[in-house]
């Protein structure tokens, strides 16, 4: 069975490399992605988010704007989250593919989409307020 997807995006008035560098650093997540993590700690060679100790794994840094990541909750199923930053002149667009999880209700899927969109809007606000 294939799952449903929603494609969420936000245009940011900052260069793609600036957006990528900020979003690729897990330590910045609490500043913009509270839907994912309000706390992030580095434990040896891994990133741990939230109070439950979920592990966060990002795709290795790259020149393509790929920010795909996986969340591994303790004892739970791993969740894959595709994400990209693409250039648009001297601006950029960040895109997130939200996958519907098994047994997720329509209301839960809508709530997740709202949370991700709010996080992307917060990323835009943080980066545009920072300026050069």
C-alpha positions as CSV (number, residue, x, y, z in Angstrom):
1,X,0.0,0.0,0.0
2,X,1.3,3.5,-0.9
3,X,0.8,6.3,1.5
4,X,-0.5,9.7,0.7
5,X,1.9,12.7,0.6
6,X,1.5,16.4,0.9
7,X,4.0,18.8,-0.5
8,X,4.6,21.8,1.7
9,X,6.8,24.8,0.8
10,X,7.8,28.3,1.8
11,X,9.7,30.9,-0.3
12,X,12.4,32.6,1.7
13,X,14.0,35.9,0.7
14,X,17.5,34.5,1.4
15,X,20.0,32.7,-0.8
16,X,19.6,28.9,-1.0
17,X,23.1,28.3,0.5
18,X,22.2,30.4,3.5
19,X,18.9,28.6,4.1
20,X,20.6,25.2,3.6
21,X,23.4,25.9,6.0
22,X,21.0,27.1,8.7
23,X,18.4,24.3,8.2
24,X,21.1,21.6,8.0
25,X,22.4,22.3,11.5
26,X,20.3,20.2,13.9
27,X,21.3,22.6,16.7
28,X,19.1,25.3,15.1
29,X,16.0,23.1,15.1
30,X,14.5,24.6,18.3
31,X,14.6,28.0,16.8
32,X,12.3,27.1,13.9
33,X,11.1,23.5,14.0
34,X,9.3,23.2,17.3
35,X,6.9,20.7,15.6
36,X,9.9,18.4,15.4
37,X,12.1,19.3,18.4
38,X,12.0,21.8,21.2
39,X,15.3,20.4,22.5
40,X,18.3,19.0,20.6
41,X,21.4,17.5,22.1
42,X,24.6,16.1,20.7
43,X,25.5,12.7,22.2
44,X,28.8,11.4,20.8
45,X,28.2,11.2,17.1
46,X,24.4,11.4,17.1
47,X,21.6,14.0,17.6
48,X,18.9,13.4,20.1
49,X,15.6,15.3,20.0
50,X,12.9,15.8,22.5
51,X,12.4,14.3,26.0
52,X,11.8,10.8,24.7
53,X,15.3,10.4,23.3
54,X,14.4,10.1,19.6
55,X,17.4,10.0,17.3
56,X,17.6,12.4,14.3
57,X,19.7,11.5,11.3
58,X,20.3,13.9,8.5
59,X,21.5,13.2,5.0
60,X,25.2,14.1,4.8
61,X,25.9,17.7,3.8
62,X,25.8,18.2,0.1
63,X,25.7,20.8,-2.7
64,X,22.3,19.8,-3.9
65,X,20.2,21.3,-1.1
66,X,19.0,17.8,0.1
67,X,17.9,17.9,3.8
68,X,16.3,14.5,4.0
69,X,16.2,13.2,7.5
70,X,15.0,10.3,9.6
71,X,13.5,10.3,13.1
72,X,14.0,7.1,15.1
73,X,11.9,7.1,18.2
74,X,12.9,4.7,20.9
75,X,11.0,1.5,20.3
76,X,9.0,3.0,17.4
77,X,9.1,2.9,13.6
78,X,11.6,5.1,11.8
79,X,10.0,8.1,10.0
80,X,11.6,9.4,6.7
81,X,11.1,13.0,5.9
82,X,12.3,14.2,2.4
83,X,13.2,17.9,2.4
84,X,15.0,20.2,-0.2
85,X,16.2,23.8,-0.5
86,X,16.2,25.0,-4.1
87,X,17.5,28.3,-5.4
88,X,15.2,30.8,-7.0
89,X,17.5,33.6,-8.1
90,X,18.8,35.3,-5.0
91,X,15.9,33.8,-3.0
92,X,15.1,30.2,-2.3
93,X,12.3,27.7,-1.7
94,X,12.3,25.0,1.0
95,X,10.1,22.0,0.3
96,X,9.0,19.3,2.6
97,X,7.2,16.1,1.7
98,X,4.9,15.0,4.4
99,X,4.1,11.3,4.2
100,X,1.0,9.9,5.8
101,X,1.9,7.3,8.4
102,X,0.0,4.0,8.7
103,X,-3.2,4.2,10.9
104,X,-3.0,8.1,10.8
105,X,-6.5,9.7,10.8
106,X,-7.4,12.5,8.4
107,X,-7.4,14.9,11.4
108,X,-3.9,13.7,12.4
109,X,-2.6,14.2,8.9
110,X,-4.1,17.7,8.7
111,X,-2.6,18.6,12.1
112,X,0.8,17.3,11.0
113,X,0.6,19.4,7.8
114,X,-0.3,22.5,9.7
115,X,2.6,21.9,12.1
116,X,5.1,21.5,9.3
117,X,3.8,24.5,7.4
118,X,4.1,26.6,10.7
119,X,7.7,25.4,11.1
120,X,8.6,26.4,7.5
121,X,7.0,29.8,8.1
122,X,9.0,30.2,11.3
123,X,12.2,29.3,9.3
124,X,11.4,32.0,6.8
125,X,10.8,34.5,9.7
126,X,14.1,33.6,11.4
127,X,16.2,33.8,8.3
128,X,14.7,36.9,6.8
129,X,15.0,38.7,10.2
130,X,18.7,37.8,10.4
131,X,19.5,39.6,7.1
132,X,23.1,39.6,6.0
